[in-house]
Amino acid sequence: MTKVVKIFGLLLFAAALTSPMWLSRSTTVISAQSQHKHPGSRHMHMKNWALEPTGIPGVFPLDPRTIPKWVNQLTKPPVHVPVGTRREPSTGRNLPLYEVTEKTIQAQMLPPGFPTTKAYAYGGQVNFSESGQFPNIQTAFTAPGPTIEAVRNQRIFVHYRNELDGDLIFPVDPTIMGANVNNSPIPVPPFKPFPPGYEQFQDPIPTVVHLHGGVTPSDSDGFPEAWFTKDLQRKGPAFTSTTFEYFNAQFATTLWFHDHTLGMTRLLVEAGLEATYIIRDRNDPIAPLLPSGKFEIPLMIQDRAFNTDGSTHFTTVGDNPDIHPYWDPEYFGDTIMVNGKVWPNLKVERRQYRFRIVNGSNARFYNLKLSNGMSFIQIGGDGSYLPSPVTLTEALIAPSERADILIDFSNVPAGKKIILQNTANQPFPGGDPNDPDTTGQVMRFEVLNTPAVHPSPLPATLITIPTFVETEGIGNPKLFTLNEQESDVGEPVAVLLDGQHFDADVTETPNVGTTEAWYFQNLSEDAHPIHVHLVEFLLEDRQNIDVDRFKAYWESLNGSTLPLNHPTVRANVETAVFDPATGTVHDFLTGPSEPPSPRESGWKDTFVCPPGQVTRVQIRFAPQYSRNADLVPGRNPFPFDPTAGPGYVWHCHILDHEDNDMMRPMRVTAVRSTAGMPRAPGSPIPGSSTPASAGPAHDHRVSMSKLAPRLR
Ligand SMILES: [Cu+2]
């Protein structure tokens, strides 16, 4: 959909005249902006792990060049099996009950002969056999954890047990928002080094699991404050239960589950608390055409740095240690691990394989390609199959995105070795190039001497993606900025959504059955993968913006001190404004609308918001299978009550950003109303016709007069 640029020049000009604050403010802000601009500043802070203290006497950083590649053999995680059943109170039916326990393990992540690595694992009763074979049930704990395989529309319970004890293996930074397990006072500078850090924050260890991409009741969604510690000695303020119910009332796809504890997600995922979750559909017409069994393998890709004793090398000195002693804006390891093995090899037969790729890294984007230039086919993304199979020679995968990929080795000669490479910069996109000898390599495929088995052709259409109809009269579009909060010397000290802290008042209260337009106007230098809980939804488009000018304008409305100490005055890049500095009306949009790439054009739950762009998504607060015609604002189309429980969150999936504190709450409502009926196709976009019809998000006059007293 082409965006109509709305020019409210005269109105804003009038507002500017009646509001000298805006004139003076904008002038100063624009000049301050040019002085304080640090192009690429944060990109100079890629950690050289060789120079970082390990915190352990006699233990040194492990040089990634000394780790032999392709010695580790890739392992396929086993699959959880139910341990029994549990009665579902609302239906009276017995559902399969899984038990997932979190334990400390020593894992052979480095190649054999190197020391093992202390990790946090998920595990329990698992099956090591492929489905359809004689089961091989064992108790096992792995990092990443065993896979859960669910069936569409078949609900399950998962009981999570936190058996982690002792001090958390990585430093908990007490100066960022977090699960303050002992309700301890927040330390002030000068800060203690780690180790020992702050014992009151290291022990006990809180955890709570989020099923990423799951359409899940909020009391089973792993709200960041629903954490609990071993034996439930401590519980977060939003804790309700240790048993979660997953409805699986969504399309067949690859999800993943991982820890989501407030302010500690980056530590607990780094420690190993993540696993793949597959939803299969018994009526899926595509699945029989695809590789299965041992030819279908989840690949959880993560970067890690290691020490000579095998331990994980995590940040112990923050980027801004006088403000946040142990927090870095992004963690980038210097090795690449797949399914918990550093630089593994996979022996493949001469046939097609299905790889369900999950980017489980804290901050690293991967642009994946094969070293022989061979193409591959992407058939699925986050929340479903793609509309059509997409033939690619490279695939960009942001943290938490999934890619369901088919690689056909049937035409590759036996003995050939193909490396899965990564060409993404760190941070993405404007950061340092990765090292082609280390982080530029992910894993290797070694083609065996087997008879060639050629794949089945796929239909041109895998799934039909609906067209969303934005609901009228509900204040669409919702306008967000992605902001970096900098210290006096231009160092990032936090990353924020809408200029607000996580614990500022809830501003997103979507009504069930409506379709909202969310705009993400990225004012920072890096791409942020944004994830919204509860829903799978659609990426609409992206468009270049004049960031400096829009940022100056946004700051003229809100002030430049972050986080804001007042409700955000939202501004829309589509609305041109009068700029007193030049005496003209300026349009913030600087390029054409770019549709999603074919590999982003299916159901998404995480999408990249590039710097210098507005990214527009459409979120329908309804299950994937709902038809637009059946939706009525305020009438709940979900198979559970999404308005109950502690609520949901949306956040950046760079875990270091999410933790500090690029996350906001979202409370779903069920408000019966006649005002918000879905808009008929072809009718104007709300707010695009005349300024008089614009919702509050468009009305800059009201917003500015409201804010004026605060900015004086
Ligand atoms: Cu981010």
Boltz pocket constraint, residues with backbone or C-beta under 6 A from the ligand:
constraints:
  - pocket:
      binder: B
      contacts: [[A, 495], [A, 527], [A, 528], [A, 529], [A, 652], [A, 653], [A, 654], [A, 657], [A, 658], [A, 662]]
      max_distance: 6.0
